[in-house]
Structure formats: C-alpha cells, structure tokens
Amino acid sequence: MEARVFAGLAAAGFDDFTPAQARVFQRLAPQGSRLTELAAQAGLTKQTIGFLVDQLERAGYVERVPDPRDGRARLVRIAERGRRVIPLAAGIVAEVEAEWTDHLGGRRMEQLRGILADLRTVTDPYR
C-alpha cells in the first residue's frame, strides 16, 4: 500500500517527502498539533519530530502557527500543499483497496480491515 501511494504521489509531482515525514503528517490534528503531542503519538523524541516537521515545512506541506490556547506555544498544521496531497493519497488508497477487494472478496476484505484495526490498537495506540 505504502509503495503504491508514494509512487502515485510522485507521479503527480509530490515526490519530496519520505515515509517518516508522512507518518508525522498523518498524525496532525485538524486544528493543528504541538510537537510534544506528535512526539508522544509517534514514540519519537521532540527533536526528531522537530527535524521532520522542519523538512515538511520547507516543502510547504505544513506550517507553524501560534497556539490560540497558549501564546508561547506553536501548532503544526497542514498547509495548502499538504491539503492538495490528501485527496490524491486517499484516491490511491481507495484504488488499492478496490483491487484487494476484487482479489479477496468483500467478506475477506472486511476481515482483513478488522484484523488490521485490532492490531493497530497495540502497534499504534494513539491513532
């Protein structure tokens, strides 16, 4: 799935981010997230998250803005380029899932989704 998404996005001109950056990007809350929140969710250090966010910001996928709840803090939120990539990625995911459903059948695909969702509770409890 990941390889197909990255290949499709690269073909559409979004070839300037890595899987590690994408994992941070996917965790952003709709209203924005603090670096400390992203670090806790990803199980990484604040410094590592800061490095990845710096890269995403330079590429135009995210922006840092003041946190309205605390003037000293900053939020990372999705920028215009990031908003453009989301529907493209979702479309590629839907295409791959349709192929998998054709191969597995609807019942087995639903089982696969359920199993993966169950596994996510132990592999990525913050999602």
N, CA, C and O atoms as a GROMACS GRO file, in nm:
protein
  508
    1MET      N    1   0.083  -0.119   0.000
    1MET     CA    2   0.000   0.000   0.000
    1MET      C    3   0.088   0.125   0.000
    1MET      O    4   0.069   0.215  -0.082
    2GLU      N    5   0.182   0.130   0.093
    2GLU     CA    6   0.267   0.248   0.105
    2GLU      C    7   0.344   0.274  -0.024
    2GLU      O    8   0.354   0.388  -0.069
    3ALA      N    9   0.399   0.169  -0.083
    3ALA     CA   10   0.475   0.186  -0.207
    3ALA      C   11   0.386   0.242  -0.318
    3ALA      O   12   0.429   0.329  -0.394
    4ARG      N   13   0.265   0.192  -0.328
    4ARG     CA   14   0.172   0.241  -0.431
    4ARG      C   15   0.135   0.387  -0.407
    4ARG      O   16   0.130   0.466  -0.501
    5VAL      N   17   0.111   0.422  -0.283
    5VAL     CA   18   0.075   0.561  -0.252
    5VAL      C   19   0.191   0.653  -0.289
    5VAL      O   20   0.170   0.755  -0.355
    6PHE      N   21   0.311   0.619  -0.246
    6PHE     CA   22   0.426   0.705  -0.275
    6PHE      C   23   0.456   0.713  -0.424
    6PHE      O   24   0.492   0.820  -0.474
    7ALA      N   25   0.440   0.604  -0.496
    7ALA     CA   26   0.462   0.606  -0.641
    7ALA      C   27   0.358   0.695  -0.709
    7ALA      O   28   0.391   0.774  -0.798
    8GLY      N   29   0.233   0.682  -0.669
    8GLY     CA   30   0.127   0.763  -0.728
    8GLY      C   31   0.143   0.910  -0.698
    8GLY      O   32   0.121   0.995  -0.784
    9LEU      N   33   0.182   0.941  -0.575
    9LEU     CA   34   0.203   1.082  -0.540
    9LEU      C   35   0.322   1.139  -0.614
    9LEU      O   36   0.318   1.254  -0.658
   10ALA      N   37   0.429   1.060  -0.628
   10ALA     CA   38   0.546   1.107  -0.701
   10ALA      C   39   0.509   1.137  -0.846
   10ALA      O   40   0.553   1.237  -0.902
   11ALA      N   41   0.428   1.050  -0.906
   11ALA     CA   42   0.384   1.071  -1.044
   11ALA      C   43   0.302   1.200  -1.058
   11ALA      O   44   0.299   1.261  -1.164
   12ALA      N   45   0.237   1.241  -0.950
   12ALA     CA   46   0.156   1.363  -0.950
   12ALA      C   47   0.237   1.486  -0.909
   12ALA      O   48   0.182   1.596  -0.896
   13GLY      N   49   0.368   1.468  -0.889
   13GLY     CA   50   0.454   1.580  -0.855
   13GLY      C   51   0.482   1.598  -0.708
   13GLY      O   52   0.549   1.694  -0.668
   14PHE      N   53   0.433   1.509  -0.626
   14PHE     CA   54   0.458   1.516  -0.481
   14PHE      C   55   0.563   1.410  -0.446
   14PHE      O   56   0.533   1.310  -0.381
   15ASP      N   57   0.686   1.434  -0.488
   15ASP     CA   58   0.792   1.336  -0.471
   15ASP      C   59   0.897   1.380  -0.369
   15ASP      O   60   1.008   1.326  -0.366
   16ASP      N   61   0.862   1.476  -0.287
   16ASP     CA   62   0.962   1.537  -0.199
   16ASP      C   63   0.937   1.512  -0.051
   16ASP      O   64   0.971   1.596   0.033
   17PHE      N   65   0.877   1.397  -0.018
   17PHE     CA   66   0.867   1.363   0.123
   17PHE      C   67   0.890   1.214   0.142
   17PHE      O   68   0.878   1.134   0.049
   18THR      N   69   0.922   1.180   0.264
   18THR     CA   70   0.961   1.042   0.298
   18THR      C   71   0.851   0.974   0.377
   18THR      O   72   0.760   1.040   0.427
   19PRO      N   73   0.858   0.841   0.389
   19PRO     CA   74   0.760   0.772   0.475
   19PRO      C   75   0.761   0.824   0.619
   19PRO      O   76   0.656   0.833   0.682
   20ALA      N   77   0.877   0.856   0.672
   20ALA     CA   78   0.882   0.908   0.810
   20ALA      C   79   0.809   1.041   0.820
   20ALA      O   80   0.736   1.064   0.917
   21GLN      N   81   0.826   1.127   0.722
   21GLN     CA   82   0.755   1.254   0.723
   21GLN      C   83   0.605   1.231   0.708
   21GLN      O   84   0.525   1.298   0.773
   22ALA      N   85   0.566   1.136   0.623
   22ALA     CA   86   0.424   1.107   0.603
   22ALA      C   87   0.360   1.058   0.732
   22ALA      O   88   0.244   1.090   0.760
   23ARG      N   89   0.432   0.980   0.810
   23ARG     CA   90   0.376   0.930   0.936
   23ARG      C   91   0.350   1.044   1.034
   23ARG      O   92   0.253   1.040   1.110
   24VAL      N   93   0.435   1.144   1.032
   24VAL     CA   94   0.412   1.263   1.116
   24VAL      C   95   0.293   1.341   1.060
   24VAL      O   96   0.204   1.381   1.135
   25PHE      N   97   0.292   1.362   0.930
   25PHE     CA   98   0.185   1.436   0.863
   25PHE      C   99   0.048   1.375   0.893
   25PHE      O  100  -0.048   1.447   0.918
   26GLN      N  101   0.040   1.243   0.890
   26GLN     CA  102  -0.087   1.173   0.913
   26GLN      C  103  -0.140   1.193   1.055
   26GLN      O  104  -0.259   1.177   1.079
   27ARG      N  105  -0.054   1.226   1.148
   27ARG     CA  106  -0.094   1.240   1.287
   27ARG      C  107  -0.143   1.381   1.321
   27ARG      O  108  -0.190   1.404   1.432
   28LEU      N  109  -0.133   1.474   1.229
   28LEU     CA  110  -0.172   1.611   1.259
   28LEU      C  111  -0.322   1.620   1.284
   28LEU      O  112  -0.403   1.572   1.204
   29ALA      N  113  -0.357   1.682   1.394
   29ALA     CA  114  -0.498   1.705   1.425
   29ALA      C  115  -0.553   1.812   1.331
   29ALA      O  116  -0.476   1.895   1.283
   30PRO      N  117  -0.682   1.811   1.304
   30PRO     CA  118  -0.741   1.910   1.212
   30PRO      C  119  -0.710   2.054   1.251
   30PRO      O  120  -0.687   2.138   1.164
   31GLN      N  121  -0.708   2.084   1.380
   31GLN     CA  122  -0.681   2.220   1.425
   31GLN      C  123  -0.532   2.246   1.446
   31GLN      O  124  -0.493   2.357   1.480
   32GLY      N  125  -0.448   2.143   1.425
   32GLY     CA  126  -0.304   2.154   1.445
   32GLY      C  127  -0.261   2.077   1.568
   32GLY      O  128  -0.342   2.042   1.654
   33SER      N  129  -0.133   2.050   1.574
   33SER     CA  130  -0.077   1.972   1.686
   33SER      C  131   0.053   2.035   1.732
   33SER      O  132   0.127   2.095   1.654
   34ARG      N  133   0.079   2.021   1.859
   34ARG     CA  134   0.208   2.064   1.914
   34ARG      C  135   0.312   1.954   1.888
   34ARG      O  136   0.279   1.836   1.875
   35LEU      N  137   0.437   1.996   1.880
   35LEU     CA  138   0.545   1.900   1.859
   35LEU      C  139   0.546   1.793   1.968
   35LEU      O  140   0.570   1.676   1.940
   36THR      N  141   0.520   1.835   2.091
   36THR     CA  142   0.522   1.738   2.201
   36THR      C  143   0.414   1.632   2.184
   36THR      O  144   0.435   1.515   2.215
   37GLU      N  145   0.297   1.673   2.134
   37GLU     CA  146   0.188   1.578   2.108
   37GLU      C  147   0.228   1.479   1.998
   37GLU      O  148   0.208   1.358   2.011
   38LEU      N  149   0.286   1.532   1.890
   38LEU     CA  150   0.329   1.446   1.780
   38LEU      C  151   0.437   1.349   1.825
   38LEU      O  152   0.436   1.232   1.786
   39ALA      N  153   0.530   1.397   1.907
   39ALA     CA  154   0.638   1.310   1.956
   39ALA      C  155   0.581   1.197   2.041
   39ALA      O  156   0.623   1.082   2.027
   40ALA      N  157   0.488   1.229   2.129
   40ALA     CA  158   0.428   1.126   2.215
   40ALA      C  159   0.353   1.023   2.130
   40ALA      O  160   0.365   0.903   2.154
   41GLN      N  161   0.276   1.070   2.034
   41GLN     CA  162   0.199   0.978   1.950
   41GLN      C  163   0.288   0.888   1.866
   41GLN      O  164   0.258   0.770   1.847
   42ALA      N  165   0.397   0.943   1.815
   42ALA     CA  166   0.485   0.866   1.728
   42ALA      C  167   0.588   0.785   1.806
   42ALA      O  168   0.655   0.699   1.749
   43GLY      N  169   0.602   0.812   1.935
   43GLY     CA  170   0.704   0.742   2.013
   43GLY      C  171   0.844   0.785   1.975
   43GLY      O  172   0.938   0.706   1.983
   44LEU      N  173   0.857   0.910   1.935
   44LEU     CA  174   0.987   0.965   1.896
   44LEU      C  175   1.020   1.084   1.984
   44LEU      O  176   0.934   1.135   2.056
   45THR      N  177   1.144   1.130   1.978
   45THR     CA  178   1.182   1.246   2.057
   45THR      C  179   1.128   1.373   1.993
   45THR      O  180   1.100   1.376   1.873
   46LYS      N  181   1.114   1.475   2.073
   46LYS     CA  182   1.068   1.604   2.022
   46LYS      C  183   1.167   1.657   1.917
   46LYS      O  184   1.126   1.720   1.820
   47GLN      N  185   1.294   1.630   1.937
   47GLN     CA  186   1.395   1.675   1.841
   47GLN      C  187   1.378   1.608   1.705
   47GLN      O  188   1.390   1.672   1.601
   48THR      N  189   1.349   1.477   1.707
   48THR     CA  190   1.328   1.404   1.582
   48THR      C  191   1.204   1.456   1.511
   48THR      O  192   1.207   1.480   1.390
   49ILE      N  193   1.096   1.475   1.585
   49ILE     CA  194   0.974   1.529   1.526
   49ILE      C  195   0.999   1.669   1.472
   49ILE      O  196   0.952   1.704   1.364
   50GLY      N  197   1.073   1.749   1.548
   50GLY     CA  198   1.105   1.884   1.501
   50GLY      C  199   1.181   1.883   1.370
   50GLY      O  200   1.155   1.964   1.281
   51PHE      N  201   1.275   1.791   1.356
   51PHE     CA  202   1.351   1.777   1.232
   51PHE      C  203   1.260   1.741   1.115
   51PHE      O  204   1.270   1.800   1.008
   52LEU      N  205   1.170   1.643   1.137
   52LEU     CA  206   1.078   1.602   1.031
   52LEU      C  207   0.980   1.713   0.996
   52LEU      O  208   0.949   1.733   0.878
   53VAL      N  209   0.930   1.784   1.095
   53VAL     CA  210   0.839   1.896   1.070
   53VAL      C  211   0.912   2.007   0.995
   53VAL      O  212   0.854   2.070   0.906
   54ASP      N  213   1.038   2.033   1.030
   54ASP     CA  214   1.116   2.134   0.957
   54ASP      C  215   1.121   2.100   0.808
   54ASP      O  216   1.104   2.187   0.723
   55GLN      N  217   1.145   1.973   0.778
   55GLN     CA  218   1.150   1.930   0.638
   55GLN      C  219   1.015   1.948   0.570
   55GLN      O  220   1.008   1.997   0.457
   56LEU      N  221   0.908   1.907   0.638
   56LEU     CA  222   0.774   1.923   0.582
   56LEU      C  223   0.738   2.070   0.561
   56LEU      O  224   0.673   2.106   0.463
   57GLU      N  225   0.781   2.153   0.653
   57GLU     CA  226   0.753   2.296   0.642
   57GLU      C  227   0.828   2.357   0.523
   57GLU      O  228   0.770   2.435   0.448
   58ARG      N  229   0.954   2.322   0.507
   58ARG     CA  230   1.030   2.374   0.392
   58ARG      C  231   0.968   2.333   0.260
   58ARG      O  232   0.972   2.408   0.162
   59ALA      N  233   0.909   2.214   0.255
   59ALA     CA  234   0.846   2.165   0.132
   59ALA      C  235   0.704   2.218   0.114
   59ALA      O  236   0.642   2.195   0.010
   60GLY      N  237   0.651   2.290   0.213
   60GLY     CA  238   0.519   2.351   0.201
   60GLY      C  239   0.401   2.263   0.241
   60GLY      O  240   0.287   2.299   0.214
   61TYR      N  241   0.428   2.150   0.306
   61TYR     CA  242   0.319   2.060   0.346
   61TYR      C  243   0.256   2.101   0.478
   61TYR      O  244   0.137   2.075   0.500
   62VAL      N  245   0.332   2.164   0.566
   62VAL     CA  246   0.280   2.208   0.696
   62VAL      C  247   0.328   2.351   0.721
   62VAL      O  248   0.416   2.403   0.653
   63GLU      N  249   0.266   2.411   0.822
   63GLU     CA  250   0.308   2.544   0.866
   63GLU      C  251   0.298   2.547   1.018
   63GLU      O  252   0.221   2.473   1.079
   64ARG      N  253   0.377   2.634   1.077
   64ARG     CA  254   0.370   2.655   1.221
   64ARG      C  255   0.296   2.786   1.246
   64ARG      O  256   0.322   2.888   1.184
   65VAL      N  257   0.203   2.778   1.340
   65VAL     CA  258   0.121   2.896   1.375
   65VAL      C  259   0.113   2.906   1.527
   65VAL      O  260   0.132   2.807   1.597
   66PRO      N  261   0.084   3.026   1.578
   66PRO     CA  262   0.067   3.039   1.724
   66PRO      C  263  -0.049   2.954   1.773
   66PRO      O  264  -0.152   2.941   1.705
   67ASP      N  265  -0.032   2.896   1.890
   67ASP     CA  266  -0.138   2.818   1.953
   67ASP      C  267  -0.233   2.915   2.023
   67ASP      O  268  -0.190   2.986   2.114
   68PRO      N  269  -0.360   2.921   1.982
   68PRO     CA  270  -0.452   3.017   2.044
   68PRO      C  271  -0.476   2.990   2.193
   68PRO      O  272  -0.522   3.078   2.265
   69ARG      N  273  -0.445   2.869   2.239
   69ARG     CA  274  -0.464   2.835   2.381
   69ARG      C  275  -0.346   2.878   2.466
   69ARG      O  276  -0.358   2.889   2.588
   70ASP      N  277  -0.230   2.903   2.401
   70ASP     CA  278  -0.108   2.938   2.474
   70ASP      C  279  -0.018   3.015   2.380
   70ASP      O  280   0.041   2.956   2.289
   71GLY      N  281  -0.006   3.143   2.400
   71GLY     CA  282   0.072   3.229   2.311
   71GLY      C  283   0.218   3.193   2.300
   71GLY      O  284   0.285   3.232   2.205
   72ARG      N  285   0.269   3.118   2.397
   72ARG     CA  286   0.410   3.079   2.392
   72ARG      C  287   0.432   2.957   2.304
   72ARG      O  288   0.543   2.932   2.258
   73ALA      N  289   0.326   2.881   2.282
   73ALA     CA  290   0.338   2.755   2.207
   73ALA      C  291   0.302   2.776   2.060
   73ALA      O  292   0.237   2.874   2.023
   74ARG      N  293   0.346   2.681   1.977
   74ARG     CA  294   0.315   2.683   1.835
   74ARG      C  295   0.247   2.553   1.797
   74ARG      O  296   0.274   2.447   1.854
   75LEU      N  297   0.159   2.562   1.699
   75LEU     CA  298   0.093   2.445   1.644
   75LEU      C  299   0.149   2.417   1.505
   75LEU      O  300   0.184   2.509   1.431
   76VAL      N  301   0.156   2.291   1.472
   76VAL     CA  302   0.190   2.250   1.336
   76VAL      C  303   0.057   2.211   1.271
   76VAL      O  304  -0.017   2.128   1.324
   77ARG      N  305   0.029   2.272   1.158
   77ARG     CA  306  -0.096   2.238   1.090
   77ARG      C  307  -0.069   2.221   0.940
   77ARG      O  308   0.034   2.263   0.888
   78ILE      N  309  -0.164   2.159   0.875
   78ILE     CA  310  -0.149   2.130   0.733
   78ILE      C  311  -0.159   2.259   0.652
   78ILE      O  312  -0.251   2.339   0.671
   79ALA      N  313  -0.063   2.278   0.563
   79ALA     CA  314  -0.059   2.395   0.475
   79ALA      C  315  -0.125   2.361   0.341
   79ALA      O  316  -0.170   2.248   0.320
   80GLU      N  317  -0.132   2.458   0.253
   80GLU     CA  318  -0.201   2.441   0.125
   80GLU      C  319  -0.148   2.321   0.046
   80GLU      O  320  -0.228   2.240  -0.003
   81ARG      N  321  -0.018   2.307   0.032
   81ARG     CA  322   0.038   2.193  -0.043
   81ARG      C  323  -0.002   2.062   0.023
   81ARG      O  324  -0.031   1.964  -0.046
   82GLY      N  325  -0.006   2.058   0.153
   82GLY     CA  326  -0.049   1.939   0.225
   82GLY      C  327  -0.195   1.908   0.200
   82GLY      O  328  -0.233   1.792   0.186
   83ARG      N  329  -0.277   2.011   0.196
   83ARG     CA  330  -0.420   1.989   0.168
   83ARG      C  331  -0.442   1.934   0.028
   83ARG      O  332  -0.537   1.859   0.005
   84ARG      N  333  -0.356   1.969  -0.065
   84ARG     CA  334  -0.369   1.918  -0.202
   84ARG      C  335  -0.330   1.771  -0.213
   84ARG      O  336  -0.383   1.700  -0.297
   85VAL      N  337  -0.238   1.725  -0.129
   85VAL     CA  338  -0.190   1.587  -0.139
   85VAL      C  339  -0.289   1.488  -0.076
   85VAL      O  340  -0.291   1.371  -0.115
   86ILE      N  341  -0.368   1.532   0.020
   86ILE     CA  342  -0.458   1.441   0.094
   86ILE      C  343  -0.557   1.370   0.003
   86ILE      O  344  -0.566   1.248   0.010
   87PRO      N  345  -0.633   1.440  -0.082
   87PRO     CA  346  -0.728   1.366  -0.166
   87PRO      C  347  -0.660   1.276  -0.268
   87PRO      O  348  -0.715   1.173  -0.306
   88LEU      N  349  -0.543   1.313  -0.313
   88LEU     CA  350  -0.469   1.226  -0.405
   88LEU      C  351  -0.432   1.095  -0.337
   88LEU      O  352  -0.452   0.987  -0.392
   89ALA      N  353  -0.378   1.106  -0.216
   89ALA     CA  354  -0.341   0.985  -0.142
   89ALA      C  355  -0.464   0.901  -0.111
   89ALA      O  356  -0.460   0.779  -0.123
   90ALA      N  357  -0.572   0.965  -0.073
   90ALA     CA  358  -0.696   0.891  -0.042
   90ALA      C  359  -0.746   0.817  -0.165
   90ALA      O  360  -0.795   0.704  -0.154
   91GLY      N  361  -0.736   0.879  -0.281
   91GLY     CA  362  -0.778   0.813  -0.404
   91GLY      C  363  -0.694   0.692  -0.438
   91GLY      O  364  -0.747   0.590  -0.484
   92ILE      N  365  -0.565   0.701  -0.414
   92ILE     CA  366  -0.476   0.587  -0.440
   92ILE      C  367  -0.507   0.474  -0.342
   92ILE      O  368  -0.511   0.358  -0.382
   93VAL      N  369  -0.529   0.507  -0.216
   93VAL     CA  370  -0.565   0.406  -0.116
   93VAL      C  371  -0.694   0.337  -0.158
   93VAL      O  372  -0.704   0.214  -0.151
   94ALA      N  373  -0.793   0.413  -0.201
   94ALA     CA  374  -0.921   0.354  -0.244
   94ALA      C  375  -0.901   0.262  -0.363
   94ALA      O  376  -0.963   0.156  -0.371
   95GLU      N  377  -0.815   0.301  -0.455
   95GLU     CA  378  -0.786   0.217  -0.572
   95GLU      C  379  -0.723   0.085  -0.531
   95GLU      O  380  -0.762  -0.021  -0.580
   96VAL      N  381  -0.625   0.091  -0.442
   96VAL     CA  382  -0.558  -0.031  -0.396
   96VAL      C  383  -0.657  -0.119  -0.319
   96VAL      O  384  -0.661  -0.240  -0.339
   97GLU      N  385  -0.736  -0.058  -0.232
   97GLU     CA  386  -0.834  -0.136  -0.157
   97GLU      C  387  -0.936  -0.202  -0.249
   97GLU      O  388  -0.980  -0.314  -0.222
   98ALA      N  389  -0.974  -0.136  -0.356
   98ALA     CA  390  -1.067  -0.197  -0.453
   98ALA      C  391  -1.001  -0.318  -0.520
   98ALA      O  392  -1.067  -0.420  -0.541
   99GLU      N  393  -0.875  -0.307  -0.554
   99GLU     CA  394  -0.803  -0.420  -0.612
   99GLU      C  395  -0.795  -0.536  -0.514
   99GLU      O  396  -0.815  -0.651  -0.551
  100TRP      N  397  -0.766  -0.504  -0.388
  100TRP     CA  398  -0.758  -0.609  -0.287
  100TRP      C  399  -0.894  -0.673  -0.266
  100TRP      O  400  -0.902  -0.795  -0.248
  101THR      N  401  -1.000  -0.594  -0.267
  101THR     CA  402  -1.135  -0.649  -0.252
  101THR      C  403  -1.169  -0.740  -0.369
  101THR      O  404  -1.228  -0.846  -0.349
  102ASP      N  405  -1.133  -0.700  -0.489
  102ASP     CA  406  -1.155  -0.786  -0.606
  102ASP      C  407  -1.083  -0.919  -0.589
  102ASP      O  408  -1.136  -1.024  -0.625
  103HIS      N  409  -0.963  -0.915  -0.533
  103HIS     CA  410  -0.884  -1.037  -0.515
  103HIS      C  411  -0.934  -1.123  -0.399
  103HIS      O  412  -0.946  -1.245  -0.412
  104LEU      N  413  -0.963  -1.059  -0.287
  104LEU     CA  414  -1.001  -1.132  -0.165
  104LEU      C  415  -1.151  -1.160  -0.155
  104LEU      O  416  -1.192  -1.258  -0.092
  105GLY      N  417  -1.231  -1.075  -0.215
  105GLY     CA  418  -1.376  -1.079  -0.194
  105GLY      C  419  -1.412  -0.989  -0.078
  105GLY      O  420  -1.330  -0.960   0.009
  106GLY      N  421  -1.535  -0.945  -0.078
  106GLY     CA  422  -1.581  -0.849   0.022
  106GLY      C  423  -1.570  -0.898   0.165
  106GLY      O  424  -1.525  -0.823   0.253
  107ARG      N  425  -1.610  -1.022   0.191
  107ARG     CA  426  -1.608  -1.075   0.328
  107ARG      C  427  -1.465  -1.082   0.382
  107ARG      O  428  -1.440  -1.040   0.495
  108ARG      N  429  -1.374  -1.135   0.303
  108ARG     CA  430  -1.235  -1.146   0.350
  108ARG      C  431  -1.169  -1.009   0.364
  108ARG      O  432  -1.086  -0.989   0.452
  109MET      N  433  -1.206  -0.915   0.278
  109MET     CA  434  -1.151  -0.780   0.290
  109MET      C  435  -1.197  -0.716   0.420
  109MET      O  436  -1.118  -0.651   0.488
  110GLU      N  437  -1.323  -0.734   0.455
  110GLU     CA  438  -1.372  -0.680   0.582
  110GLU      C  439  -1.301  -0.746   0.700
  110GLU      O  440  -1.271  -0.679   0.798
  111GLN      N  441  -1.275  -0.875   0.690
  111GLN     CA  442  -1.199  -0.944   0.794
  111GLN      C  443  -1.059  -0.884   0.806
  111GLN      O  444  -1.010  -0.859   0.916
  112LEU      N  445  -0.996  -0.861   0.690
  112LEU     CA  446  -0.862  -0.801   0.691
  112LEU      C  447  -0.865  -0.664   0.757
  112LEU      O  448  -0.779  -0.634   0.839
  113ARG      N  449  -0.961  -0.582   0.722
  113ARG     CA  450  -0.972  -0.449   0.784
  113ARG      C  451  -0.989  -0.461   0.935
  113ARG      O  452  -0.926  -0.387   1.011
  114GLY      N  453  -1.074  -0.554   0.978
  114GLY     CA  454  -1.095  -0.573   1.122
  114GLY      C  455  -0.969  -0.618   1.193
  114GLY      O  456  -0.937  -0.568   1.301
  115ILE      N  457  -0.898  -0.712   1.133
  115ILE     CA  458  -0.774  -0.761   1.193
  115ILE      C  459  -0.671  -0.649   1.202
  115ILE      O  460  -0.606  -0.631   1.305
  116LEU      N  461  -0.656  -0.573   1.095
  116LEU     CA  462  -0.559  -0.463   1.096
  116LEU      C  463  -0.597  -0.356   1.199
  116LEU      O  464  -0.510  -0.300   1.265
  117ALA      N  465  -0.726  -0.328   1.212
  117ALA     CA  466  -0.771  -0.232   1.313
  117ALA      C  467  -0.741  -0.283   1.453
  117ALA      O  468  -0.698  -0.206   1.540
  118ASP      N  469  -0.762  -0.412   1.476
  118ASP     CA  470  -0.729  -0.471   1.606
  118ASP      C  471  -0.579  -0.460   1.635
  118ASP      O  472  -0.539  -0.426   1.746
  119LEU      N  473  -0.498  -0.489   1.536
  119LEU     CA  474  -0.352  -0.481   1.554
  119LEU      C  475  -0.307  -0.338   1.580
  119LEU      O  476  -0.213  -0.315   1.656
  120ARG      N  477  -0.374  -0.243   1.519
  120ARG     CA  478  -0.336  -0.103   1.538
  120ARG      C  479  -0.348  -0.060   1.684
  120ARG      O  480  -0.274   0.026   1.729
  121THR      N  481  -0.442  -0.120   1.757
  121THR     CA  482  -0.458  -0.081   1.898
  121THR      C  483  -0.335  -0.115   1.980
  121THR      O  484  -0.312  -0.054   2.085
  122VAL      N  485  -0.255  -0.212   1.935
  122VAL     CA  486  -0.133  -0.243   2.009
  122VAL      C  487  -0.009  -0.188   1.942
  122VAL      O  488   0.092  -0.166   2.009
  123THR      N  489  -0.013  -0.166   1.811
  123THR     CA  490   0.105  -0.114   1.742
  123THR      C  491   0.106   0.038   1.732
  123THR      O  492   0.213   0.098   1.717
  124ASP      N  493  -0.009   0.101   1.739
  124ASP     CA  494  -0.020   0.247   1.727
  124ASP      C  495  -0.139   0.295   1.807
  124ASP      O  496  -0.239   0.338   1.750
  125PRO      N  497  -0.131   0.288   1.940
  125PRO     CA  498  -0.248   0.320   2.023
  125PRO      C  499  -0.294   0.463   2.015
  125PRO      O  500  -0.405   0.493   2.059
  126TYR      N  501  -0.214   0.554   1.960
  126TYR     CA  502  -0.254   0.695   1.954
  126TYR      C  503  -0.338   0.726   1.832
  126TYR      O  504  -0.386   0.839   1.820
  127ARG      N  505  -0.357   0.633   1.741
  127ARG     CA  506  -0.436   0.657   1.619
  127ARG      C  507  -0.581   0.628   1.645
  127ARG      O  508  -0.664   0.642   1.556
   0.00000   0.00000   0.00000
